[in-house]
Amino acid sequence: MGNPFSSFNLNQVLDMDQPHIDINLPLLEKRMAVFKSSLGKYTTINQQEVINRRNLHLQEIEKLRVERAQIERDIQNYRMKEIALIQQLEAEKRERGNAEESVAHSNRQLRTLQERMAEAEQDAIRLDTVLKNLKNSKEKEKRQLEKQASQIGRDVLELEQLLGIQVQGAGNDILTIKFKRLDPRDPDRTFSVTIDLSSSEYRVTEVSPVLPGLPTLLDSLNESKDLFAFLRRIRQAFLNSLEI
């Protein structure tokens, strides 16, 4: 479509008797309608673009708001973790201090225990030496006692054979003394007396043959507690009974 004003000449218009301008109104209206339509489309497009940009901007703002809220939550979480970590470090520091003190205390106890163990080992060595010496002494004493007992046994046996006396245990704290070789007519005849020594007052529970003077002899025994003197007197009493 051509431009209706392409051949327009203002001087020619002014030279006319009745100046007028042919504006070709239908064409102008048509072009105005096209312009208006184009302007409307442009306006609509721009409005939609503005709306789209506004929506995009709002979305960006919302996204930033969400991100900011998340960042603030993360910062708060990091602060809480930092506080917890600081508390944990302080607790570990205290525990480490307590542990170091405990280790130091344990080391002191260990040193004390080691010193006591060393002393105990020395005491054990000394005790072993004492026990060994004591054992050797006891063994030596035992050998001497066994030797003496053997000699005494032989002496007692020889004495019993010589004097005709035999001492036998008849129970707890009860002795039976038998005498032979008292009767010249019957050297194997046995004279015996059984003495109960279980209480503070000695008793004669059996005598053979019967001795009339036994109570007096027993009283003398309880006064002196001299058993050997009592046996000598009993033997003499048995000898005297043979003369009656």
Rosetta constraint file for C-alpha pairs under 8 A:
AtomPair CA 2 CA 6 HARMONIC 7.94 0.50
AtomPair CA 4 CA 8 HARMONIC 7.87 0.50
AtomPair CA 4 CA 23 HARMONIC 7.39 0.50
AtomPair CA 4 CA 24 HARMONIC 7.36 0.50
AtomPair CA 9 CA 13 HARMONIC 6.58 0.50
AtomPair CA 10 CA 14 HARMONIC 6.26 0.50
AtomPair CA 11 CA 15 HARMONIC 6.27 0.50
AtomPair CA 12 CA 16 HARMONIC 6.59 0.50
AtomPair CA 13 CA 19 HARMONIC 5.32 0.50
AtomPair CA 13 CA 20 HARMONIC 6.50 0.50
AtomPair CA 13 CA 21 HARMONIC 7.11 0.50
AtomPair CA 14 CA 19 HARMONIC 5.82 0.50
AtomPair CA 15 CA 19 HARMONIC 7.25 0.50
AtomPair CA 16 CA 20 HARMONIC 7.95 0.50
AtomPair CA 23 CA 28 HARMONIC 7.18 0.50
AtomPair CA 24 CA 28 HARMONIC 6.14 0.50
AtomPair CA 25 CA 29 HARMONIC 5.90 0.50
AtomPair CA 26 CA 30 HARMONIC 6.03 0.50
AtomPair CA 27 CA 31 HARMONIC 6.08 0.50
AtomPair CA 28 CA 32 HARMONIC 5.87 0.50
AtomPair CA 29 CA 33 HARMONIC 5.97 0.50
AtomPair CA 30 CA 34 HARMONIC 6.26 0.50
AtomPair CA 31 CA 35 HARMONIC 6.01 0.50
AtomPair CA 32 CA 36 HARMONIC 5.86 0.50
AtomPair CA 33 CA 37 HARMONIC 5.97 0.50
AtomPair CA 34 CA 38 HARMONIC 6.01 0.50
AtomPair CA 35 CA 39 HARMONIC 5.87 0.50
AtomPair CA 36 CA 40 HARMONIC 5.96 0.50
AtomPair CA 37 CA 41 HARMONIC 6.09 0.50
AtomPair CA 38 CA 42 HARMONIC 5.98 0.50
AtomPair CA 39 CA 43 HARMONIC 5.89 0.50
AtomPair CA 40 CA 44 HARMONIC 5.92 0.50
AtomPair CA 41 CA 45 HARMONIC 5.91 0.50
AtomPair CA 42 CA 46 HARMONIC 5.95 0.50
AtomPair CA 43 CA 47 HARMONIC 5.91 0.50
AtomPair CA 44 CA 48 HARMONIC 6.08 0.50
AtomPair CA 45 CA 49 HARMONIC 6.04 0.50
AtomPair CA 46 CA 50 HARMONIC 5.96 0.50
AtomPair CA 47 CA 51 HARMONIC 6.06 0.50
AtomPair CA 48 CA 52 HARMONIC 5.87 0.50
AtomPair CA 49 CA 53 HARMONIC 5.88 0.50
AtomPair CA 50 CA 54 HARMONIC 5.83 0.50
AtomPair CA 51 CA 55 HARMONIC 5.94 0.50
AtomPair CA 52 CA 56 HARMONIC 5.94 0.50
AtomPair CA 53 CA 57 HARMONIC 5.86 0.50
AtomPair CA 54 CA 58 HARMONIC 6.04 0.50
AtomPair CA 55 CA 59 HARMONIC 6.01 0.50
AtomPair CA 56 CA 60 HARMONIC 6.05 0.50
AtomPair CA 57 CA 61 HARMONIC 6.02 0.50
AtomPair CA 58 CA 62 HARMONIC 5.99 0.50
AtomPair CA 59 CA 63 HARMONIC 5.90 0.50
AtomPair CA 60 CA 64 HARMONIC 5.97 0.50
AtomPair CA 61 CA 65 HARMONIC 5.97 0.50
AtomPair CA 62 CA 66 HARMONIC 6.03 0.50
AtomPair CA 63 CA 67 HARMONIC 6.01 0.50
AtomPair CA 64 CA 68 HARMONIC 5.83 0.50
AtomPair CA 65 CA 69 HARMONIC 6.05 0.50
AtomPair CA 66 CA 70 HARMONIC 6.08 0.50
AtomPair CA 67 CA 71 HARMONIC 5.97 0.50
AtomPair CA 68 CA 72 HARMONIC 6.03 0.50
AtomPair CA 69 CA 73 HARMONIC 6.12 0.50
AtomPair CA 70 CA 74 HARMONIC 5.98 0.50
AtomPair CA 71 CA 75 HARMONIC 5.95 0.50
AtomPair CA 72 CA 76 HARMONIC 6.07 0.50
AtomPair CA 73 CA 77 HARMONIC 6.03 0.50
AtomPair CA 74 CA 78 HARMONIC 5.95 0.50
AtomPair CA 75 CA 79 HARMONIC 6.03 0.50
AtomPair CA 76 CA 80 HARMONIC 6.14 0.50
AtomPair CA 77 CA 81 HARMONIC 6.00 0.50
AtomPair CA 78 CA 82 HARMONIC 5.85 0.50
AtomPair CA 79 CA 83 HARMONIC 6.08 0.50
AtomPair CA 80 CA 84 HARMONIC 6.05 0.50
AtomPair CA 81 CA 85 HARMONIC 5.83 0.50
AtomPair CA 82 CA 86 HARMONIC 6.01 0.50
AtomPair CA 83 CA 87 HARMONIC 6.11 0.50
AtomPair CA 84 CA 88 HARMONIC 5.98 0.50
AtomPair CA 85 CA 89 HARMONIC 5.98 0.50
AtomPair CA 86 CA 90 HARMONIC 6.08 0.50
AtomPair CA 87 CA 91 HARMONIC 6.02 0.50
AtomPair CA 88 CA 92 HARMONIC 5.96 0.50
AtomPair CA 89 CA 93 HARMONIC 5.91 0.50
AtomPair CA 90 CA 94 HARMONIC 6.13 0.50
AtomPair CA 91 CA 95 HARMONIC 5.97 0.50
AtomPair CA 92 CA 96 HARMONIC 5.74 0.50
AtomPair CA 93 CA 97 HARMONIC 6.04 0.50
AtomPair CA 94 CA 98 HARMONIC 6.04 0.50
AtomPair CA 95 CA 99 HARMONIC 5.76 0.50
AtomPair CA 96 CA 100 HARMONIC 5.88 0.50
AtomPair CA 97 CA 101 HARMONIC 6.12 0.50
AtomPair CA 98 CA 102 HARMONIC 5.92 0.50
AtomPair CA 99 CA 103 HARMONIC 5.91 0.50
AtomPair CA 100 CA 104 HARMONIC 6.00 0.50
AtomPair CA 101 CA 105 HARMONIC 6.00 0.50
AtomPair CA 102 CA 106 HARMONIC 5.94 0.50
AtomPair CA 103 CA 107 HARMONIC 5.96 0.50
AtomPair CA 104 CA 108 HARMONIC 6.18 0.50
AtomPair CA 105 CA 109 HARMONIC 6.15 0.50
AtomPair CA 106 CA 110 HARMONIC 5.90 0.50
AtomPair CA 107 CA 111 HARMONIC 6.07 0.50
AtomPair CA 108 CA 112 HARMONIC 6.13 0.50
AtomPair CA 109 CA 113 HARMONIC 5.92 0.50
AtomPair CA 110 CA 114 HARMONIC 5.94 0.50
AtomPair CA 111 CA 115 HARMONIC 6.09 0.50
AtomPair CA 112 CA 116 HARMONIC 6.13 0.50
AtomPair CA 113 CA 117 HARMONIC 5.90 0.50
AtomPair CA 114 CA 118 HARMONIC 6.02 0.50
AtomPair CA 115 CA 119 HARMONIC 6.16 0.50
AtomPair CA 116 CA 120 HARMONIC 5.88 0.50
AtomPair CA 117 CA 121 HARMONIC 5.93 0.50
AtomPair CA 118 CA 122 HARMONIC 6.21 0.50
AtomPair CA 119 CA 123 HARMONIC 6.05 0.50
AtomPair CA 120 CA 124 HARMONIC 5.88 0.50
AtomPair CA 121 CA 125 HARMONIC 6.08 0.50
AtomPair CA 122 CA 126 HARMONIC 6.15 0.50
AtomPair CA 123 CA 127 HARMONIC 5.85 0.50
AtomPair CA 124 CA 128 HARMONIC 5.87 0.50
AtomPair CA 125 CA 129 HARMONIC 6.18 0.50
AtomPair CA 126 CA 130 HARMONIC 6.13 0.50
AtomPair CA 127 CA 131 HARMONIC 5.88 0.50
AtomPair CA 128 CA 132 HARMONIC 5.84 0.50
AtomPair CA 129 CA 133 HARMONIC 6.05 0.50
AtomPair CA 130 CA 134 HARMONIC 5.88 0.50
AtomPair CA 131 CA 135 HARMONIC 5.77 0.50
AtomPair CA 132 CA 136 HARMONIC 6.05 0.50
AtomPair CA 133 CA 137 HARMONIC 5.98 0.50
AtomPair CA 134 CA 138 HARMONIC 5.89 0.50
AtomPair CA 135 CA 139 HARMONIC 5.92 0.50
AtomPair CA 136 CA 140 HARMONIC 6.00 0.50
AtomPair CA 137 CA 141 HARMONIC 5.94 0.50
AtomPair CA 138 CA 142 HARMONIC 5.76 0.50
AtomPair CA 139 CA 143 HARMONIC 6.05 0.50
AtomPair CA 140 CA 144 HARMONIC 6.18 0.50
AtomPair CA 141 CA 145 HARMONIC 5.97 0.50
AtomPair CA 142 CA 146 HARMONIC 5.88 0.50
AtomPair CA 143 CA 147 HARMONIC 5.96 0.50
AtomPair CA 144 CA 148 HARMONIC 5.99 0.50
AtomPair CA 145 CA 149 HARMONIC 5.74 0.50
AtomPair CA 146 CA 150 HARMONIC 5.90 0.50
AtomPair CA 147 CA 151 HARMONIC 6.14 0.50
AtomPair CA 148 CA 152 HARMONIC 5.87 0.50
AtomPair CA 149 CA 153 HARMONIC 5.81 0.50
AtomPair CA 150 CA 154 HARMONIC 6.21 0.50
AtomPair CA 151 CA 155 HARMONIC 6.06 0.50
AtomPair CA 152 CA 156 HARMONIC 5.84 0.50
AtomPair CA 153 CA 157 HARMONIC 5.98 0.50
AtomPair CA 154 CA 158 HARMONIC 5.98 0.50
AtomPair CA 155 CA 159 HARMONIC 5.92 0.50
AtomPair CA 156 CA 160 HARMONIC 5.86 0.50
AtomPair CA 157 CA 161 HARMONIC 6.08 0.50
AtomPair CA 158 CA 162 HARMONIC 5.99 0.50
AtomPair CA 159 CA 163 HARMONIC 5.81 0.50
AtomPair CA 159 CA 164 HARMONIC 7.64 0.50
AtomPair CA 159 CA 165 HARMONIC 7.57 0.50
AtomPair CA 160 CA 164 HARMONIC 4.99 0.50
AtomPair CA 160 CA 165 HARMONIC 4.57 0.50
AtomPair CA 160 CA 166 HARMONIC 5.78 0.50
AtomPair CA 161 CA 165 HARMONIC 7.09 0.50
AtomPair CA 163 CA 179 HARMONIC 7.92 0.50
AtomPair CA 163 CA 180 HARMONIC 7.51 0.50
AtomPair CA 163 CA 181 HARMONIC 7.21 0.50
AtomPair CA 164 CA 178 HARMONIC 7.89 0.50
AtomPair CA 164 CA 179 HARMONIC 5.46 0.50
AtomPair CA 164 CA 180 HARMONIC 4.47 0.50
AtomPair CA 164 CA 181 HARMONIC 5.60 0.50
AtomPair CA 164 CA 182 HARMONIC 7.96 0.50
AtomPair CA 165 CA 177 HARMONIC 6.96 0.50
AtomPair CA 165 CA 178 HARMONIC 5.61 0.50
AtomPair CA 165 CA 179 HARMONIC 4.60 0.50
AtomPair CA 165 CA 180 HARMONIC 6.30 0.50
AtomPair CA 166 CA 177 HARMONIC 5.70 0.50
AtomPair CA 166 CA 178 HARMONIC 5.04 0.50
AtomPair CA 166 CA 179 HARMONIC 6.53 0.50
AtomPair CA 167 CA 175 HARMONIC 6.86 0.50
AtomPair CA 167 CA 176 HARMONIC 5.89 0.50
AtomPair CA 167 CA 177 HARMONIC 4.60 0.50
AtomPair CA 167 CA 178 HARMONIC 6.44 0.50
AtomPair CA 168 CA 175 HARMONIC 5.77 0.50
AtomPair CA 168 CA 176 HARMONIC 5.16 0.50
AtomPair CA 168 CA 177 HARMONIC 6.37 0.50
AtomPair CA 169 CA 173 HARMONIC 7.71 0.50
AtomPair CA 169 CA 174 HARMONIC 6.00 0.50
AtomPair CA 169 CA 175 HARMONIC 4.75 0.50
AtomPair CA 169 CA 176 HARMONIC 6.18 0.50
AtomPair CA 170 CA 174 HARMONIC 5.28 0.50
AtomPair CA 170 CA 175 HARMONIC 5.52 0.50
AtomPair CA 170 CA 176 HARMONIC 6.20 0.50
AtomPair CA 171 CA 175 HARMONIC 7.39 0.50
AtomPair CA 172 CA 198 HARMONIC 7.29 0.50
AtomPair CA 173 CA 196 HARMONIC 6.19 0.50
AtomPair CA 173 CA 197 HARMONIC 5.08 0.50
AtomPair CA 173 CA 198 HARMONIC 5.11 0.50
AtomPair CA 174 CA 194 HARMONIC 7.02 0.50
AtomPair CA 174 CA 195 HARMONIC 5.70 0.50
AtomPair CA 174 CA 196 HARMONIC 4.57 0.50
AtomPair CA 174 CA 197 HARMONIC 5.86 0.50
AtomPair CA 174 CA 198 HARMONIC 7.15 0.50
AtomPair CA 175 CA 194 HARMONIC 5.61 0.50
AtomPair CA 175 CA 195 HARMONIC 5.36 0.50
AtomPair CA 175 CA 196 HARMONIC 6.71 0.50
AtomPair CA 175 CA 197 HARMONIC 7.83 0.50
AtomPair CA 176 CA 192 HARMONIC 6.86 0.50
AtomPair CA 176 CA 193 HARMONIC 5.77 0.50
AtomPair CA 176 CA 194 HARMONIC 4.24 0.50
AtomPair CA 176 CA 195 HARMONIC 6.43 0.50
AtomPair CA 177 CA 192 HARMONIC 5.51 0.50
AtomPair CA 177 CA 193 HARMONIC 5.50 0.50
AtomPair CA 177 CA 194 HARMONIC 6.38 0.50
AtomPair CA 178 CA 190 HARMONIC 6.29 0.50
AtomPair CA 178 CA 191 HARMONIC 5.59 0.50
AtomPair CA 178 CA 192 HARMONIC 4.29 0.50
AtomPair CA 178 CA 193 HARMONIC 6.72 0.50
AtomPair CA 179 CA 190 HARMONIC 5.64 0.50
AtomPair CA 179 CA 191 HARMONIC 4.93 0.50
AtomPair CA 179 CA 192 HARMONIC 6.07 0.50
AtomPair CA 179 CA 235 HARMONIC 7.32 0.50
AtomPair CA 180 CA 187 HARMONIC 6.14 0.50
AtomPair CA 180 CA 188 HARMONIC 5.69 0.50
AtomPair CA 180 CA 189 HARMONIC 5.82 0.50
AtomPair CA 180 CA 190 HARMONIC 5.12 0.50
AtomPair CA 180 CA 191 HARMONIC 6.47 0.50
AtomPair CA 181 CA 186 HARMONIC 7.41 0.50
AtomPair CA 181 CA 187 HARMONIC 4.10 0.50
AtomPair CA 181 CA 188 HARMONIC 6.10 0.50
AtomPair CA 181 CA 189 HARMONIC 7.06 0.50
AtomPair CA 182 CA 187 HARMONIC 6.26 0.50
AtomPair CA 182 CA 189 HARMONIC 7.60 0.50
AtomPair CA 182 CA 238 HARMONIC 7.66 0.50
AtomPair CA 182 CA 239 HARMONIC 6.26 0.50
AtomPair CA 183 CA 187 HARMONIC 5.38 0.50
AtomPair CA 183 CA 189 HARMONIC 6.78 0.50
AtomPair CA 183 CA 239 HARMONIC 7.60 0.50
AtomPair CA 183 CA 242 HARMONIC 7.13 0.50
AtomPair CA 191 CA 207 HARMONIC 7.89 0.50
AtomPair CA 191 CA 208 HARMONIC 5.65 0.50
AtomPair CA 191 CA 209 HARMONIC 6.41 0.50
AtomPair CA 191 CA 238 HARMONIC 7.24 0.50
AtomPair CA 192 CA 206 HARMONIC 7.94 0.50
AtomPair CA 192 CA 207 HARMONIC 5.69 0.50
AtomPair CA 192 CA 208 HARMONIC 5.24 0.50
AtomPair CA 192 CA 209 HARMONIC 7.41 0.50
AtomPair CA 193 CA 204 HARMONIC 7.08 0.50
AtomPair CA 193 CA 205 HARMONIC 7.85 0.50
AtomPair CA 193 CA 206 HARMONIC 5.67 0.50
AtomPair CA 193 CA 207 HARMONIC 4.26 0.50
AtomPair CA 193 CA 208 HARMONIC 6.38 0.50
AtomPair CA 194 CA 204 HARMONIC 5.69 0.50
AtomPair CA 194 CA 205 HARMONIC 5.65 0.50
AtomPair CA 194 CA 206 HARMONIC 5.07 0.50
AtomPair CA 194 CA 207 HARMONIC 6.34 0.50
AtomPair CA 195 CA 202 HARMONIC 6.95 0.50
AtomPair CA 195 CA 203 HARMONIC 5.70 0.50
AtomPair CA 195 CA 204 HARMONIC 4.47 0.50
AtomPair CA 195 CA 205 HARMONIC 6.04 0.50
AtomPair CA 195 CA 206 HARMONIC 7.46 0.50
AtomPair CA 196 CA 202 HARMONIC 5.75 0.50
AtomPair CA 196 CA 203 HARMONIC 5.10 0.50
AtomPair CA 196 CA 204 HARMONIC 6.13 0.50
AtomPair CA 196 CA 205 HARMONIC 6.72 0.50
AtomPair CA 197 CA 201 HARMONIC 7.47 0.50
AtomPair CA 197 CA 202 HARMONIC 5.11 0.50
AtomPair CA 197 CA 203 HARMONIC 6.94 0.50
AtomPair CA 198 CA 202 HARMONIC 7.33 0.50
AtomPair CA 201 CA 222 HARMONIC 6.00 0.50
AtomPair CA 202 CA 218 HARMONIC 7.61 0.50
AtomPair CA 202 CA 221 HARMONIC 7.67 0.50
AtomPair CA 202 CA 222 HARMONIC 6.14 0.50
AtomPair CA 203 CA 218 HARMONIC 7.34 0.50
AtomPair CA 204 CA 218 HARMONIC 7.50 0.50
AtomPair CA 207 CA 211 HARMONIC 7.44 0.50
AtomPair CA 209 CA 238 HARMONIC 7.95 0.50
AtomPair CA 211 CA 237 HARMONIC 7.23 0.50
AtomPair CA 211 CA 238 HARMONIC 7.37 0.50
AtomPair CA 211 CA 241 HARMONIC 7.52 0.50
AtomPair CA 213 CA 217 HARMONIC 6.55 0.50
AtomPair CA 213 CA 237 HARMONIC 7.78 0.50
AtomPair CA 214 CA 218 HARMONIC 6.06 0.50
AtomPair CA 214 CA 234 HARMONIC 7.97 0.50
AtomPair CA 215 CA 219 HARMONIC 6.15 0.50
AtomPair CA 216 CA 220 HARMONIC 6.33 0.50
AtomPair CA 217 CA 221 HARMONIC 6.30 0.50
AtomPair CA 217 CA 230 HARMONIC 6.88 0.50
AtomPair CA 217 CA 233 HARMONIC 7.32 0.50
AtomPair CA 217 CA 234 HARMONIC 7.53 0.50
AtomPair CA 218 CA 222 HARMONIC 6.29 0.50
AtomPair CA 218 CA 230 HARMONIC 7.78 0.50
AtomPair CA 219 CA 223 HARMONIC 6.29 0.50
AtomPair CA 220 CA 224 HARMONIC 6.22 0.50
AtomPair CA 220 CA 230 HARMONIC 7.79 0.50
AtomPair CA 221 CA 225 HARMONIC 5.10 0.50
AtomPair CA 221 CA 226 HARMONIC 6.01 0.50
AtomPair CA 221 CA 227 HARMONIC 6.65 0.50
AtomPair CA 221 CA 229 HARMONIC 7.98 0.50
AtomPair CA 221 CA 230 HARMONIC 5.95 0.50
AtomPair CA 226 CA 230 HARMONIC 6.38 0.50
AtomPair CA 227 CA 231 HARMONIC 6.25 0.50
AtomPair CA 228 CA 232 HARMONIC 6.30 0.50
AtomPair CA 229 CA 233 HARMONIC 6.26 0.50
AtomPair CA 230 CA 234 HARMONIC 6.07 0.50
AtomPair CA 231 CA 235 HARMONIC 6.04 0.50
AtomPair CA 232 CA 236 HARMONIC 6.15 0.50
AtomPair CA 233 CA 237 HARMONIC 5.98 0.50
AtomPair CA 234 CA 238 HARMONIC 6.19 0.50
AtomPair CA 235 CA 239 HARMONIC 6.29 0.50
AtomPair CA 236 CA 240 HARMONIC 6.10 0.50
AtomPair CA 237 CA 241 HARMONIC 6.15 0.50
AtomPair CA 238 CA 242 HARMONIC 6.71 0.50
AtomPair CA 239 CA 243 HARMONIC 7.11 0.50
AtomPair CA 240 CA 244 HARMONIC 6.97 0.50
